[in-house]
Amino acid sequence: MNSKIIFKQFLLAVLWGISISVVGAVHAANMLEDISFASIPGDKVQVVLQFSETAPEPGTFTIDSPARIALDFPDTGVALSKKRQSIGIGLARSITAVAAGGRTRVVLNMVALTKYSTEIDGNRVVIVLDEANVARSTASLGRNTIKDIDFRLGDEGEGNIIITFSEQPKNVNVKQEYEKLIVEVKNVSLPRNLERRLDVNDFNTPVSFIDTFASGKNIRLLVDTKSEFEHLGYQAGNTFTIEVKGLTKAQKEARAKAKFGYSGERLSLNFQDIEVRAVLQLIADFTGKNMVTSDTVSGSITLRLKNVPWDQALAIILKTKGLGMREEGNVMRVAPAEELAAIEKQELEAKKQIADLLPLVTETIQLQYVPASSVVKLLDDMGETEASKNQASSSSGDAAGDDEGASYISSRATIVGDDRTNKLIVRDTARNISQLRNLIEQIDTPTRQVLIDARVVSAGDDFNKQVGLKWNYRTVDKDSHQGGGVNELKERGFDVVNNRSVGNHKTADALVDLGEGLINGKGGVFGLTFAFINNGLIDLEISASQEEGTSELISSPRVVTTNGSPAKIKAGTEIPYLEQNESGNTVAFKDAVLSLEVTPLIIPGNKVHMELKINKDVPDFSQAVLGVPAIDTKEILTSVLVDNGDTVVLGGIFERELRTGTDSVPILGDIPVIGSAFRVKNKQDDKSELIIFITPKIMDETLSVR
């Protein structure tokens, strides 16, 4: 009974596959029928795509990491026996053809990007890879400019992000990270008016916002979405279009299956004490896959599985019996896990022995931004090399490299860093040197710089008030016509009339002029002289003054540093003082400076994270000990995250000093009521606050502030 059910399900699967093929053939009239490739003279590789009808004009674009060349053919299907073929000639690894939505995409997987050309010859498209001109860096591909970034609603409710360039782009990389779509375009300039955010929520598509900003010589688009989606990027001339479409119910169910981990067709198995080899044979017949079972697989199993994916059933059986499985194409190899591990170990040792027999070549790699010694040390820290005793070269160790199992550096390799020319001299196999170049291209990049602009403001609010009476007595030289007594009166603000001599006799004219001269503008003191006693002059000063003021002391240190590197700037005074030690007195120094220490880190979204330490010291000589002044210190140690060009206020240190006092004449000042005539009261209220403003500014590679 179970065999009949399995046969019916298998027959339905075959009919479904045939129907899908027929529908696909009807939908696309032109079909990609064959792919061939060959090496041609001039260190070139030729790839030929054969179509059933006249070949359409393809849209092309490239991706740096991983290195790929993609061609899009509209209104075209795929009629290939294998959708993926290995090439293994020069820099070309493999080629893949996939059809979706009436469009066929052909992707060439490369070891490294190189110049290429496409030509249409009737029903054929001929692609020629010129490996003599490998694109060592994106800078060699030329400078491009973005002319416009637009968003349009598609016919089926999808959102289309349209990027228009001044010339055909060659380095557009589109990747999905969770609910965001990240578009990176290398070696492209962006006008200031396009560095903006587009709010496209009103279009009712999966896209909500599109943020565009420059990053050195490259640009980035961050596409925020509000629902599950699928995307497709294609290029036509100078325009690159990203199509973002919401998922249908069936697609969401398919994603849920993929998240579950098992997507095979469901089956039911109910057996009592059946041989494991027989169960494996049933699964092979159900799936139509070829299966090779090791002779060491034995034993029986009892199972009851109802409506479970066949790949989940297979995984349960293998795990229960301690077996492993390796799949190559449509062939599955089943054996005990230890046996498979031993076979793989032998294969790796064989590959290593082959690599040890390959000839060694010597090449130099020119570095632009990173010192050669730093790269050698980095490789050593990664375990790729072993540092030599002379610290000038390093020998490599075995390490994992690309997805085909090759290491970046073989065990016979030698790396020497020449700091004079900033080159790496590498001796290894040609393939490993090519892998090392790809790694170094990711490392040898310019480090962005940040300008930190700090403003330290010390704001003070002073208030002084003084009220009271002050009696004064001065001797007067009666023998001098314009003696010291008169001159002293003049100096104190009094006006002596007619320069008459002052003595103990009565004068005919008034001695003191009660005019404007009696008021001291600075002190706010009103004075009056009214009596002479025994060659002395008694005067009275009535003080009623009030002063208010606000002062600001502004310091503005600025410092430029590279991303992730600490920087420090300080200015001030080193105060010398004597220090006693075993050898006697020596001169030591104590800092009283304004200093700024900062470590900036640029993070995605054009933001800057800063570790800050700001110190402001002021020497106070009024509290000196043995000639060494006290240091009034104000310090802030903090960590902040700020947008590029924005200003953050790092709090403040607030201080308030309130002082009151009384000056009085002894005994007389203590007399009730009339004692106030012999007292002067003063009050001082000082407030000060230290406020610090920090503005980070990311600098581009031309050392100008963005």
Order of alpha helices (4+ residues) and beta strands (2+ residues): alpha-beta-beta-beta-beta-beta-beta-beta-beta-beta-beta-beta-beta-beta-beta-beta-beta-beta-beta-beta-beta-alpha-beta-alpha-beta-beta-alpha-beta-beta-alpha-beta-alpha-beta-beta-beta-beta-alpha-beta-alpha-beta-beta-beta-beta-beta-beta-beta-beta-beta-beta
